[in-house]
Every structure is written in C-alpha cells, then in structure tokens.
C-alpha cells in the first residue's frame, strides 16, 4: 500500500504533503527531524491521508498536491474543519 499524507505543524501551522509505504514510521521520522523539509520546531500531526495500491498513482497525487494549486486548494476546502480543529 502507498499513502499520500498531509501533516500540519503545531507551531507554524504549515502544511506538508508527502507519500510513503509506512505512514506511522514516516510521521515519527518527520517529528525526529529526519526529513530535511520538516526540521522546523513543533510537532507534525497527521491530518489526512489517502491509500493507493499503485506507487505511480500515489506519486502522481503527491506531485499534484504539491504543484497544482487547484488540487491543493480543493483538498484543503474539503477538510477545512479538520485543519482548523487540529490543535496540539
């Protein structure tokens, strides 16, 4: 299984999109500072994920969310209450 996920930072409220085969370990790695792009202060919280059987589908979805504002904005509008409710 491949997962596309969305994390939210508890301090900066920044969002991060990524993909992985082990979502639990990936969130742990983000919080331990093992990922260059998420080494900022604060805890990263998993707020959303999608599961895919095919790696190419997952990587394409991740790319779309990172690089296509319409898809990112559409997802954020669909989970806006979740994004605002996540308080750490």
PDB file of N, CA, C and O in Angstrom:
ATOM      1  N   UNK A   1       0.836  -1.177   0.000  1.00  0.00           N
ATOM      2  CA  UNK A   1       0.000   0.000   0.000  1.00  0.00           C
ATOM      3  C   UNK A   1       0.880   1.239   0.000  1.00  0.00           C
ATOM      4  O   UNK A   1       1.944   1.252   0.620  1.00  0.00           O
ATOM      5  N   UNK A   2       0.441   2.270  -0.689  1.00  0.00           N
ATOM      6  CA  UNK A   2       1.138   3.544  -0.741  1.00  0.00           C
ATOM      7  C   UNK A   2       0.199   4.615  -0.204  1.00  0.00           C
ATOM      8  O   UNK A   2      -0.997   4.610  -0.496  1.00  0.00           O
ATOM      9  N   UNK A   3       0.745   5.522   0.575  1.00  0.00           N
ATOM     10  CA  UNK A   3      -0.073   6.548   1.217  1.00  0.00           C
ATOM     11  C   UNK A   3       0.409   7.938   0.825  1.00  0.00           C
ATOM     12  O   UNK A   3       1.609   8.214   0.831  1.00  0.00           O
ATOM     13  N   UNK A   4      -0.523   8.799   0.490  1.00  0.00           N
ATOM     14  CA  UNK A   4      -0.274  10.223   0.315  1.00  0.00           C
ATOM     15  C   UNK A   4      -0.850  10.867   1.564  1.00  0.00           C
ATOM     16  O   UNK A   4      -1.992  10.601   1.938  1.00  0.00           O
ATOM     17  N   UNK A   5      -0.056  11.719   2.209  1.00  0.00           N
ATOM     18  CA  UNK A   5      -0.479  12.235   3.502  1.00  0.00           C
ATOM     19  C   UNK A   5      -0.284  13.741   3.600  1.00  0.00           C
ATOM     20  O   UNK A   5       0.456  14.353   2.830  1.00  0.00           O
ATOM     21  N   UNK A   6      -0.977  14.308   4.578  1.00  0.00           N
ATOM     22  CA  UNK A   6      -0.881  15.734   4.864  1.00  0.00           C
ATOM     23  C   UNK A   6      -0.592  15.895   6.345  1.00  0.00           C
ATOM     24  O   UNK A   6      -1.318  15.381   7.197  1.00  0.00           O
ATOM     25  N   UNK A   7       0.488  16.623   6.638  1.00  0.00           N
ATOM     26  CA  UNK A   7       0.859  16.925   8.011  1.00  0.00           C
ATOM     27  C   UNK A   7       0.657  18.406   8.280  1.00  0.00           C
ATOM     28  O   UNK A   7       0.741  19.233   7.372  1.00  0.00           O
ATOM     29  N   UNK A   8       0.389  18.732   9.540  1.00  0.00           N
ATOM     30  CA  UNK A   8       0.275  20.125   9.954  1.00  0.00           C
ATOM     31  C   UNK A   8       1.215  20.344  11.124  1.00  0.00           C
ATOM     32  O   UNK A   8       1.273  19.530  12.046  1.00  0.00           O
ATOM     33  N   UNK A   9       1.964  21.465  11.084  1.00  0.00           N
ATOM     34  CA  UNK A   9       2.894  21.783  12.148  1.00  0.00           C
ATOM     35  C   UNK A   9       2.183  22.494  13.288  1.00  0.00           C
ATOM     36  O   UNK A   9       1.400  23.416  13.061  1.00  0.00           O
ATOM     37  N   UNK A  10       2.457  22.062  14.517  1.00  0.00           N
ATOM     38  CA  UNK A  10       1.757  22.601  15.685  1.00  0.00           C
ATOM     39  C   UNK A  10       2.166  24.031  16.029  1.00  0.00           C
ATOM     40  O   UNK A  10       1.413  24.740  16.697  1.00  0.00           O
ATOM     41  N   UNK A  11       3.325  24.459  15.594  1.00  0.00           N
ATOM     42  CA  UNK A  11       3.794  25.802  15.913  1.00  0.00           C
ATOM     43  C   UNK A  11       3.499  26.774  14.771  1.00  0.00           C
ATOM     44  O   UNK A  11       2.878  27.816  14.979  1.00  0.00           O
ATOM     45  N   UNK A  12       3.944  26.426  13.577  1.00  0.00           N
ATOM     46  CA  UNK A  12       3.832  27.342  12.443  1.00  0.00           C
ATOM     47  C   UNK A  12       2.524  27.190  11.661  1.00  0.00           C
ATOM     48  O   UNK A  12       2.186  28.054  10.852  1.00  0.00           O
ATOM     49  N   UNK A  13       1.796  26.113  11.895  1.00  0.00           N
ATOM     50  CA  UNK A  13       0.581  25.775  11.148  1.00  0.00           C
ATOM     51  C   UNK A  13       0.855  25.509   9.669  1.00  0.00           C
ATOM     52  O   UNK A  13      -0.075  25.477   8.864  1.00  0.00           O
ATOM     53  N   UNK A  14       2.128  25.319   9.305  1.00  0.00           N
ATOM     54  CA  UNK A  14       2.449  24.980   7.926  1.00  0.00           C
ATOM     55  C   UNK A  14       1.958  23.584   7.610  1.00  0.00           C
ATOM     56  O   UNK A  14       1.813  22.746   8.500  1.00  0.00           O
ATOM     57  N   UNK A  15       1.701  23.339   6.322  1.00  0.00           N
ATOM     58  CA  UNK A  15       1.243  22.035   5.855  1.00  0.00           C
ATOM     59  C   UNK A  15       2.340  21.381   5.032  1.00  0.00           C
ATOM     60  O   UNK A  15       3.126  22.063   4.374  1.00  0.00           O
ATOM     61  N   UNK A  16       2.386  20.062   5.073  1.00  0.00           N
ATOM     62  CA  UNK A  16       3.363  19.311   4.297  1.00  0.00           C
ATOM     63  C   UNK A  16       2.682  18.099   3.683  1.00  0.00           C
ATOM     64  O   UNK A  16       2.019  17.330   4.380  1.00  0.00           O
ATOM     65  N   UNK A  17       2.847  17.930   2.373  1.00  0.00           N
ATOM     66  CA  UNK A  17       2.333  16.766   1.660  1.00  0.00           C
ATOM     67  C   UNK A  17       3.484  15.812   1.369  1.00  0.00           C
ATOM     68  O   UNK A  17       4.587  16.247   1.037  1.00  0.00           O
ATOM     69  N   UNK A  18       3.229  14.520   1.492  1.00  0.00           N
ATOM     70  CA  UNK A  18       4.244  13.530   1.174  1.00  0.00           C
ATOM     71  C   UNK A  18       3.596  12.205   0.809  1.00  0.00           C
ATOM     72  O   UNK A  18       2.372  12.076   0.806  1.00  0.00           O
ATOM     73  N   UNK A  19       4.447  11.206   0.496  1.00  0.00           N
ATOM     74  CA  UNK A  19       3.937   9.857   0.251  1.00  0.00           C
ATOM     75  C   UNK A  19       4.902   8.850   0.860  1.00  0.00           C
ATOM     76  O   UNK A  19       6.094   9.126   0.997  1.00  0.00           O
ATOM     77  N   UNK A  20       4.387   7.689   1.224  1.00  0.00           N
ATOM     78  CA  UNK A  20       5.177   6.668   1.892  1.00  0.00           C
ATOM     79  C   UNK A  20       4.480   5.317   1.813  1.00  0.00           C
ATOM     80  O   UNK A  20       3.316   5.226   1.422  1.00  0.00           O
ATOM     81  N   UNK A  21       5.206   4.272   2.189  1.00  0.00           N
ATOM     82  CA  UNK A  21       4.591   2.944   2.321  1.00  0.00           C
ATOM     83  C   UNK A  21       4.323   2.617   3.776  1.00  0.00           C
ATOM     84  O   UNK A  21       3.585   1.677   4.072  1.00  0.00           O
ATOM     85  N   UNK A  22       4.910   3.375   4.689  1.00  0.00           N
ATOM     86  CA  UNK A  22       4.727   3.140   6.122  1.00  0.00           C
ATOM     87  C   UNK A  22       4.390   4.461   6.788  1.00  0.00           C
ATOM     88  O   UNK A  22       5.280   5.199   7.212  1.00  0.00           O
ATOM     89  N   UNK A  23       3.121   4.751   6.877  1.00  0.00           N
ATOM     90  CA  UNK A  23       2.686   6.081   7.319  1.00  0.00           C
ATOM     91  C   UNK A  23       3.027   6.349   8.783  1.00  0.00           C
ATOM     92  O   UNK A  23       3.384   7.474   9.131  1.00  0.00           O
ATOM     93  N   UNK A  24       2.926   5.350   9.635  1.00  0.00           N
ATOM     94  CA  UNK A  24       3.255   5.571  11.055  1.00  0.00           C
ATOM     95  C   UNK A  24       4.725   5.936  11.234  1.00  0.00           C
ATOM     96  O   UNK A  24       5.056   6.892  11.935  1.00  0.00           O
ATOM     97  N   UNK A  25       5.600   5.167  10.596  1.00  0.00           N
ATOM     98  CA  UNK A  25       7.033   5.432  10.721  1.00  0.00           C
ATOM     99  C   UNK A  25       7.394   6.773  10.087  1.00  0.00           C
ATOM    100  O   UNK A  25       8.278   7.474  10.580  1.00  0.00           O
ATOM    101  N   UNK A  26       6.734   7.123   9.026  1.00  0.00           N
ATOM    102  CA  UNK A  26       7.037   8.387   8.340  1.00  0.00           C
ATOM    103  C   UNK A  26       6.721   9.587   9.224  1.00  0.00           C
ATOM    104  O   UNK A  26       7.490  10.548   9.261  1.00  0.00           O
ATOM    105  N   UNK A  27       5.600   9.541   9.935  1.00  0.00           N
ATOM    106  CA  UNK A  27       5.249  10.639  10.848  1.00  0.00           C
ATOM    107  C   UNK A  27       6.284  10.718  11.971  1.00  0.00           C
ATOM    108  O   UNK A  27       6.688  11.812  12.365  1.00  0.00           O
ATOM    109  N   UNK A  28       6.712   9.570  12.486  1.00  0.00           N
ATOM    110  CA  UNK A  28       7.753   9.542  13.517  1.00  0.00           C
ATOM    111  C   UNK A  28       9.035  10.176  12.981  1.00  0.00           C
ATOM    112  O   UNK A  28       9.669  10.979  13.666  1.00  0.00           O
ATOM    113  N   UNK A  29       9.412   9.815  11.764  1.00  0.00           N
ATOM    114  CA  UNK A  29      10.626  10.380  11.151  1.00  0.00           C
ATOM    115  C   UNK A  29      10.528  11.895  11.000  1.00  0.00           C
ATOM    116  O   UNK A  29      11.502  12.605  11.251  1.00  0.00           O
ATOM    117  N   UNK A  30       9.376  12.393  10.597  1.00  0.00           N
ATOM    118  CA  UNK A  30       9.192  13.840  10.475  1.00  0.00           C
ATOM    119  C   UNK A  30       9.392  14.513  11.832  1.00  0.00           C
ATOM    120  O   UNK A  30      10.031  15.562  11.919  1.00  0.00           O
ATOM    121  N   UNK A  31       8.856  13.920  12.871  1.00  0.00           N
ATOM    122  CA  UNK A  31       8.953  14.527  14.195  1.00  0.00           C
ATOM    123  C   UNK A  31      10.331  14.377  14.828  1.00  0.00           C
ATOM    124  O   UNK A  31      10.662  15.114  15.756  1.00  0.00           O
ATOM    125  N   UNK A  32      11.136  13.442  14.348  1.00  0.00           N
ATOM    126  CA  UNK A  32      12.506  13.287  14.841  1.00  0.00           C
ATOM    127  C   UNK A  32      13.493  14.131  14.037  1.00  0.00           C
ATOM    128  O   UNK A  32      14.694  14.108  14.309  1.00  0.00           O
ATOM    129  N   UNK A  33      12.997  14.871  13.055  1.00  0.00           N
ATOM    130  CA  UNK A  33      13.858  15.732  12.261  1.00  0.00           C
ATOM    131  C   UNK A  33      14.652  15.003  11.195  1.00  0.00           C
ATOM    132  O   UNK A  33      15.667  15.515  10.723  1.00  0.00           O
ATOM    133  N   UNK A  34      14.211  13.823  10.811  1.00  0.00           N
ATOM    134  CA  UNK A  34      14.924  13.044   9.802  1.00  0.00           C
ATOM    135  C   UNK A  34      14.592  13.469   8.376  1.00  0.00           C
ATOM    136  O   UNK A  34      15.177  12.961   7.420  1.00  0.00           O
ATOM    137  N   UNK A  35      13.666  14.386   8.238  1.00  0.00           N
ATOM    138  CA  UNK A  35      13.280  14.878   6.922  1.00  0.00           C
ATOM    139  C   UNK A  35      13.698  16.338   6.810  1.00  0.00           C
ATOM    140  O   UNK A  35      13.256  17.176   7.596  1.00  0.00           O
ATOM    141  N   UNK A  36      14.543  16.640   5.840  1.00  0.00           N
ATOM    142  CA  UNK A  36      15.114  17.978   5.700  1.00  0.00           C
ATOM    143  C   UNK A  36      14.054  19.075   5.635  1.00  0.00           C
ATOM    144  O   UNK A  36      14.228  20.130   6.245  1.00  0.00           O
ATOM    145  N   UNK A  37      12.977  18.849   4.919  1.00  0.00           N
ATOM    146  CA  UNK A  37      11.978  19.906   4.708  1.00  0.00           C
ATOM    147  C   UNK A  37      11.059  20.133   5.900  1.00  0.00           C
ATOM    148  O   UNK A  37      10.315  21.114   5.917  1.00  0.00           O
ATOM    149  N   UNK A  38      11.091  19.254   6.896  1.00  0.00           N
ATOM    150  CA  UNK A  38      10.201  19.422   8.051  1.00  0.00           C
ATOM    151  C   UNK A  38      10.965  19.478   9.367  1.00  0.00           C
ATOM    152  O   UNK A  38      10.446  19.060  10.401  1.00  0.00           O
ATOM    153  N   UNK A  39      12.189  19.988   9.341  1.00  0.00           N
ATOM    154  CA  UNK A  39      13.005  20.056  10.554  1.00  0.00           C
ATOM    155  C   UNK A  39      12.668  21.251  11.447  1.00  0.00           C
ATOM    156  O   UNK A  39      13.407  21.534  12.390  1.00  0.00           O
ATOM    157  N   UNK A  40      11.594  21.942  11.177  1.00  0.00           N
ATOM    158  CA  UNK A  40      11.254  23.122  11.974  1.00  0.00           C
ATOM    159  C   UNK A  40      10.783  22.721  13.359  1.00  0.00           C
ATOM    160  O   UNK A  40      10.494  21.554  13.621  1.00  0.00           O
ATOM    161  N   UNK A  41      10.712  23.703  14.235  1.00  0.00           N
ATOM    162  CA  UNK A  41      10.220  23.450  15.589  1.00  0.00           C
ATOM    163  C   UNK A  41       8.748  23.067  15.558  1.00  0.00           C
ATOM    164  O   UNK A  41       8.019  23.398  14.622  1.00  0.00           O
ATOM    165  N   UNK A  42       8.340  22.382  16.573  1.00  0.00           N
ATOM    166  CA  UNK A  42       6.941  21.976  16.683  1.00  0.00           C
ATOM    167  C   UNK A  42       6.742  20.542  16.263  1.00  0.00           C
ATOM    168  O   UNK A  42       7.608  19.920  15.648  1.00  0.00           O
ATOM    169  N   UNK A  43       5.602  20.046  16.604  1.00  0.00           N
ATOM    170  CA  UNK A  43       5.237  18.666  16.302  1.00  0.00           C
ATOM    171  C   UNK A  43       4.422  18.628  15.014  1.00  0.00           C
ATOM    172  O   UNK A  43       3.576  19.491  14.779  1.00  0.00           O
ATOM    173  N   UNK A  44       4.683  17.621  14.182  1.00  0.00           N
ATOM    174  CA  UNK A  44       3.911  17.421  12.964  1.00  0.00           C
ATOM    175  C   UNK A  44       2.796  16.426  13.254  1.00  0.00           C
ATOM    176  O   UNK A  44       3.040  15.339  13.778  1.00  0.00           O
ATOM    177  N   UNK A  45       1.572  16.806  12.908  1.00  0.00           N
ATOM    178  CA  UNK A  45       0.385  15.995  13.172  1.00  0.00           C
ATOM    179  C   UNK A  45      -0.198  15.519  11.848  1.00  0.00           C
ATOM    180  O   UNK A  45      -0.374  16.310  10.921  1.00  0.00           O
ATOM    181  N   UNK A  46      -0.494  14.244  11.763  1.00  0.00           N
ATOM    182  CA  UNK A  46      -1.145  13.694  10.575  1.00  0.00           C
ATOM    183  C   UNK A  46      -2.604  14.136  10.581  1.00  0.00           C
ATOM    184  O   UNK A  46      -3.344  13.821  11.513  1.00  0.00           O
ATOM    185  N   UNK A  47      -3.022  14.863   9.546  1.00  0.00           N
ATOM    186  CA  UNK A  47      -4.400  15.340   9.496  1.00  0.00           C
ATOM    187  C   UNK A  47      -5.208  14.713   8.367  1.00  0.00           C
ATOM    188  O   UNK A  47      -6.435  14.804   8.355  1.00  0.00           O
ATOM    189  N   UNK A  48      -4.513  14.065   7.403  1.00  0.00           N
ATOM    190  CA  UNK A  48      -5.237  13.492   6.273  1.00  0.00           C
ATOM    191  C   UNK A  48      -4.335  12.515   5.540  1.00  0.00           C
ATOM    192  O   UNK A  48      -3.127  12.730   5.442  1.00  0.00           O
ATOM    193  N   UNK A  49      -4.929  11.432   5.022  1.00  0.00           N
ATOM    194  CA  UNK A  49      -4.180  10.552   4.125  1.00  0.00           C
ATOM    195  C   UNK A  49      -5.116   9.856   3.154  1.00  0.00           C
ATOM    196  O   UNK A  49      -6.317   9.730   3.393  1.00  0.00           O
ATOM    197  N   UNK A  50      -4.530   9.407   2.053  1.00  0.00           N
ATOM    198  CA  UNK A  50      -5.215   8.625   1.030  1.00  0.00           C
ATOM    199  C   UNK A  50      -4.372   7.386   0.786  1.00  0.00           C
ATOM    200  O   UNK A  50      -3.145   7.461   0.845  1.00  0.00           O
ATOM    201  N   UNK A  51      -4.999   6.247   0.512  1.00  0.00           N
ATOM    202  CA  UNK A  51      -4.281   4.998   0.260  1.00  0.00           C
ATOM    203  C   UNK A  51      -4.412   4.597  -1.206  1.00  0.00           C
ATOM    204  O   UNK A  51      -5.474   4.736  -1.813  1.00  0.00           O
ATOM    205  N   UNK A  52      -3.308   4.095  -1.759  1.00  0.00           N
ATOM    206  CA  UNK A  52      -3.259   3.659  -3.149  1.00  0.00           C
ATOM    207  C   UNK A  52      -2.590   2.287  -3.239  1.00  0.00           C
ATOM    208  O   UNK A  52      -1.681   1.981  -2.468  1.00  0.00           O
ATOM    209  N   UNK A  53      -3.047   1.468  -4.183  1.00  0.00           N
ATOM    210  CA  UNK A  53      -2.406   0.186  -4.444  1.00  0.00           C
ATOM    211  C   UNK A  53      -1.183   0.347  -5.341  1.00  0.00           C
ATOM    212  O   UNK A  53      -0.269  -0.477  -5.303  1.00  0.00           O
ATOM    213  N   UNK A  54      -1.166   1.390  -6.137  1.00  0.00           N
ATOM    214  CA  UNK A  54      -0.139   1.579  -7.150  1.00  0.00           C
ATOM    215  C   UNK A  54       0.769   2.755  -6.788  1.00  0.00           C
ATOM    216  O   UNK A  54       0.281   3.842  -6.482  1.00  0.00           O
ATOM    217  N   UNK A  55       2.085   2.543  -6.822  1.00  0.00           N
ATOM    218  CA  UNK A  55       3.048   3.590  -6.475  1.00  0.00           C
ATOM    219  C   UNK A  55       2.945   4.792  -7.408  1.00  0.00           C
ATOM    220  O   UNK A  55       3.023   5.936  -6.959  1.00  0.00           O
ATOM    221  N   UNK A  56       2.772   4.538  -8.695  1.00  0.00           N
ATOM    222  CA  UNK A  56       2.703   5.642  -9.649  1.00  0.00           C
ATOM    223  C   UNK A  56       1.500   6.540  -9.365  1.00  0.00           C
ATOM    224  O   UNK A  56       1.598   7.762  -9.480  1.00  0.00           O
ATOM    225  N   UNK A  57       0.372   5.943  -8.996  1.00  0.00           N
ATOM    226  CA  UNK A  57      -0.802   6.748  -8.642  1.00  0.00           C
ATOM    227  C   UNK A  57      -0.517   7.628  -7.423  1.00  0.00           C
ATOM    228  O   UNK A  57      -0.897   8.799  -7.389  1.00  0.00           O
ATOM    229  N   UNK A  58       0.151   7.057  -6.435  1.00  0.00           N
ATOM    230  CA  UNK A  58       0.448   7.809  -5.209  1.00  0.00           C
ATOM    231  C   UNK A  58       1.429   8.945  -5.481  1.00  0.00           C
ATOM    232  O   UNK A  58       1.226  10.066  -5.012  1.00  0.00           O
ATOM    233  N   UNK A  59       2.489   8.663  -6.235  1.00  0.00           N
ATOM    234  CA  UNK A  59       3.473   9.715  -6.501  1.00  0.00           C
ATOM    235  C   UNK A  59       2.890  10.820  -7.376  1.00  0.00           C
ATOM    236  O   UNK A  59       3.233  11.991  -7.212  1.00  0.00           O
ATOM    237  N   UNK A  60       2.009  10.452  -8.304  1.00  0.00           N
ATOM    238  CA  UNK A  60       1.358  11.468  -9.136  1.00  0.00           C
ATOM    239  C   UNK A  60       0.432  12.345  -8.300  1.00  0.00           C
ATOM    240  O   UNK A  60       0.384  13.559  -8.496  1.00  0.00           O
ATOM    241  N   UNK A  61      -0.296  11.742  -7.377  1.00  0.00           N
ATOM    242  CA  UNK A  61      -1.183  12.508  -6.498  1.00  0.00           C
ATOM    243  C   UNK A  61      -0.383  13.449  -5.600  1.00  0.00           C
ATOM    244  O   UNK A  61      -0.761  14.605  -5.410  1.00  0.00           O
ATOM    245  N   UNK A  62       0.720  12.951  -5.051  1.00  0.00           N
ATOM    246  CA  UNK A  62       1.572  13.799  -4.220  1.00  0.00           C
ATOM    247  C   UNK A  62       2.084  14.988  -5.038  1.00  0.00           C
ATOM    248  O   UNK A  62       2.031  16.128  -4.577  1.00  0.00           O
ATOM    249  N   UNK A  63       2.577  14.726  -6.243  1.00  0.00           N
ATOM    250  CA  UNK A  63       3.081  15.792  -7.099  1.00  0.00           C
ATOM    251  C   UNK A  63       1.990  16.824  -7.384  1.00  0.00           C
ATOM    252  O   UNK A  63       2.236  18.029  -7.331  1.00  0.00           O
ATOM    253  N   UNK A  64       0.782  16.340  -7.686  1.00  0.00           N
ATOM    254  CA  UNK A  64      -0.330  17.252  -7.965  1.00  0.00           C
ATOM    255  C   UNK A  64      -0.642  18.135  -6.767  1.00  0.00           C
ATOM    256  O   UNK A  64      -0.874  19.334  -6.924  1.00  0.00           O
ATOM    257  N   UNK A  65      -0.651  17.557  -5.578  1.00  0.00           N
ATOM    258  CA  UNK A  65      -0.954  18.340  -4.384  1.00  0.00           C
ATOM    259  C   UNK A  65       0.143  19.361  -4.088  1.00  0.00           C
ATOM    260  O   UNK A  65      -0.143  20.454  -3.598  1.00  0.00           O
ATOM    261  N   UNK A  66       1.380  19.016  -4.379  1.00  0.00           N
ATOM    262  CA  UNK A  66       2.485  19.940  -4.121  1.00  0.00           C
ATOM    263  C   UNK A  66       2.610  21.036  -5.171  1.00  0.00           C
ATOM    264  O   UNK A  66       3.073  22.136  -4.868  1.00  0.00           O
ATOM    265  N   UNK A  67       2.198  20.742  -6.409  1.00  0.00           N
ATOM    266  CA  UNK A  67       2.484  21.665  -7.508  1.00  0.00           C
ATOM    267  C   UNK A  67       1.265  22.261  -8.211  1.00  0.00           C
ATOM    268  O   UNK A  67       1.407  23.188  -9.009  1.00  0.00           O
ATOM    269  N   UNK A  68       0.096  21.753  -7.931  1.00  0.00           N
ATOM    270  CA  UNK A  68      -1.103  22.284  -8.583  1.00  0.00           C
ATOM    271  C   UNK A  68      -2.023  22.887  -7.532  1.00  0.00           C
ATOM    272  O   UNK A  68      -2.675  22.176  -6.766  1.00  0.00           O
ATOM    273  N   UNK A  69      -2.059  24.199  -7.515  1.00  0.00           N
ATOM    274  CA  UNK A  69      -2.830  24.916  -6.506  1.00  0.00           C
ATOM    275  C   UNK A  69      -4.295  24.540  -6.449  1.00  0.00           C
ATOM    276  O   UNK A  69      -4.882  24.500  -5.367  1.00  0.00           O
ATOM    277  N   UNK A  70      -4.897  24.262  -7.599  1.00  0.00           N
ATOM    278  CA  UNK A  70      -6.330  23.921  -7.603  1.00  0.00           C
ATOM    279  C   UNK A  70      -6.601  22.646  -6.813  1.00  0.00           C
ATOM    280  O   UNK A  70      -7.537  22.589  -6.016  1.00  0.00           O
ATOM    281  N   UNK A  71      -5.777  21.623  -7.039  1.00  0.00           N
ATOM    282  CA  UNK A  71      -5.990  20.362  -6.317  1.00  0.00           C
ATOM    283  C   UNK A  71      -5.729  20.535  -4.826  1.00  0.00           C
ATOM    284  O   UNK A  71      -6.472  20.019  -3.992  1.00  0.00           O
ATOM    285  N   UNK A  72      -4.670  21.263  -4.498  1.00  0.00           N
ATOM    286  CA  UNK A  72      -4.347  21.519  -3.091  1.00  0.00           C
ATOM    287  C   UNK A  72      -5.457  22.318  -2.420  1.00  0.00           C
ATOM    288  O   UNK A  72      -5.885  21.988  -1.314  1.00  0.00           O
ATOM    289  N   UNK A  73      -5.921  23.366  -3.090  1.00  0.00           N
ATOM    290  CA  UNK A  73      -6.976  24.196  -2.523  1.00  0.00           C
ATOM    291  C   UNK A  73      -8.288  23.427  -2.388  1.00  0.00           C
ATOM    292  O   UNK A  73      -9.021  23.608  -1.416  1.00  0.00           O
ATOM    293  N   UNK A  74      -8.581  22.568  -3.365  1.00  0.00           N
ATOM    294  CA  UNK A  74      -9.800  21.755  -3.297  1.00  0.00           C
ATOM    295  C   UNK A  74      -9.755  20.827  -2.090  1.00  0.00           C
ATOM    296  O   UNK A  74     -10.735  20.715  -1.354  1.00  0.00           O
ATOM    297  N   UNK A  75      -8.629  20.164  -1.885  1.00  0.00           N
ATOM    298  CA  UNK A  75      -8.499  19.273  -0.730  1.00  0.00           C
ATOM    299  C   UNK A  75      -8.616  20.069   0.567  1.00  0.00           C
ATOM    300  O   UNK A  75      -9.346  19.673   1.476  1.00  0.00           O
ATOM    301  N   UNK A  76      -7.899  21.188   0.654  1.00  0.00           N
ATOM    302  CA  UNK A  76      -7.950  21.998   1.871  1.00  0.00           C
ATOM    303  C   UNK A  76      -9.363  22.497   2.160  1.00  0.00           C
ATOM    304  O   UNK A  76      -9.757  22.586   3.323  1.00  0.00           O
ATOM    305  N   UNK A  77     -10.126  22.823   1.126  1.00  0.00           N
ATOM    306  CA  UNK A  77     -11.502  23.279   1.358  1.00  0.00           C
ATOM    307  C   UNK A  77     -12.395  22.131   1.832  1.00  0.00           C
ATOM    308  O   UNK A  77     -13.344  22.351   2.585  1.00  0.00           O
ATOM    309  N   UNK A  78     -12.093  20.911   1.395  1.00  0.00           N
ATOM    310  CA  UNK A  78     -12.886  19.761   1.814  1.00  0.00           C
ATOM    311  C   UNK A  78     -12.589  19.309   3.238  1.00  0.00           C
ATOM    312  O   UNK A  78     -13.413  18.644   3.865  1.00  0.00           O
ATOM    313  N   UNK A  79     -11.425  19.664   3.745  1.00  0.00           N
ATOM    314  CA  UNK A  79     -11.079  19.261   5.112  1.00  0.00           C
ATOM    315  C   UNK A  79     -10.819  20.486   5.996  1.00  0.00           C
ATOM    316  O   UNK A  79     -10.091  20.389   6.985  1.00  0.00           O
ATOM    317  N   UNK A  80     -11.397  21.614   5.654  1.00  0.00           N
ATOM    318  CA  UNK A  80     -11.121  22.860   6.371  1.00  0.00           C
ATOM    319  C   UNK A  80     -11.456  22.775   7.857  1.00  0.00           C
ATOM    320  O   UNK A  80     -10.734  23.338   8.680  1.00  0.00           O
ATOM    321  N   UNK A  81     -12.529  22.086   8.214  1.00  0.00           N
ATOM    322  CA  UNK A  81     -12.885  21.970   9.626  1.00  0.00           C
ATOM    323  C   UNK A  81     -11.862  21.129  10.379  1.00  0.00           C
ATOM    324  O   UNK A  81     -11.550  21.412  11.535  1.00  0.00           O
ATOM    325  N   UNK A  82     -11.350  20.111   9.733  1.00  0.00           N
ATOM    326  CA  UNK A  82     -10.295  19.290  10.335  1.00  0.00           C
ATOM    327  C   UNK A  82      -9.027  20.115  10.519  1.00  0.00           C
ATOM    328  O   UNK A  82      -8.402  20.062  11.578  1.00  0.00           O
ATOM    329  N   UNK A  83      -8.648  20.867   9.508  1.00  0.00           N
ATOM    330  CA  UNK A  83      -7.434  21.682   9.583  1.00  0.00           C
ATOM    331  C   UNK A  83      -7.520  22.701  10.704  1.00  0.00           C
ATOM    332  O   UNK A  83      -6.526  22.949  11.385  1.00  0.00           O
ATOM    333  N   UNK A  84      -8.684  23.294  10.910  1.00  0.00           N
ATOM    334  CA  UNK A  84      -8.845  24.299  11.959  1.00  0.00           C
ATOM    335  C   UNK A  84      -8.985  23.657  13.333  1.00  0.00           C
ATOM    336  O   UNK A  84      -8.669  24.285  14.343  1.00  0.00           O
ATOM    337  N   UNK A  85      -9.452  22.423  13.383  1.00  0.00           N
ATOM    338  CA  UNK A  85      -9.685  21.762  14.660  1.00  0.00           C
ATOM    339  C   UNK A  85      -8.413  21.165  15.267  1.00  0.00           C
ATOM    340  O   UNK A  85      -8.340  20.955  16.478  1.00  0.00           O
ATOM    341  N   UNK A  86      -7.413  20.893  14.425  1.00  0.00           N
ATOM    342  CA  UNK A  86      -6.201  20.255  14.923  1.00  0.00           C
ATOM    343  C   UNK A  86      -5.394  21.265  15.724  1.00  0.00           C
ATOM    344  O   UNK A  86      -4.793  22.189  15.177  1.00  0.00           O
ATOM    345  N   UNK A  87      -5.400  21.062  17.025  1.00  0.00           N
ATOM    346  CA  UNK A  87      -4.656  21.907  17.954  1.00  0.00           C
ATOM    347  C   UNK A  87      -3.825  20.976  18.829  1.00  0.00           C
ATOM    348  O   UNK A  87      -4.334  20.015  19.406  1.00  0.00           O
ATOM    349  N   UNK A  88      -2.565  21.280  18.909  1.00  0.00           N
ATOM    350  CA  UNK A  88      -1.678  20.401  19.681  1.00  0.00           C
ATOM    351  C   UNK A  88      -1.218  21.103  20.919  1.00  0.00           C
ATOM    352  O   UNK A  88      -0.462  20.534  21.707  1.00  0.00           O
TER     353      UNK A  88
END
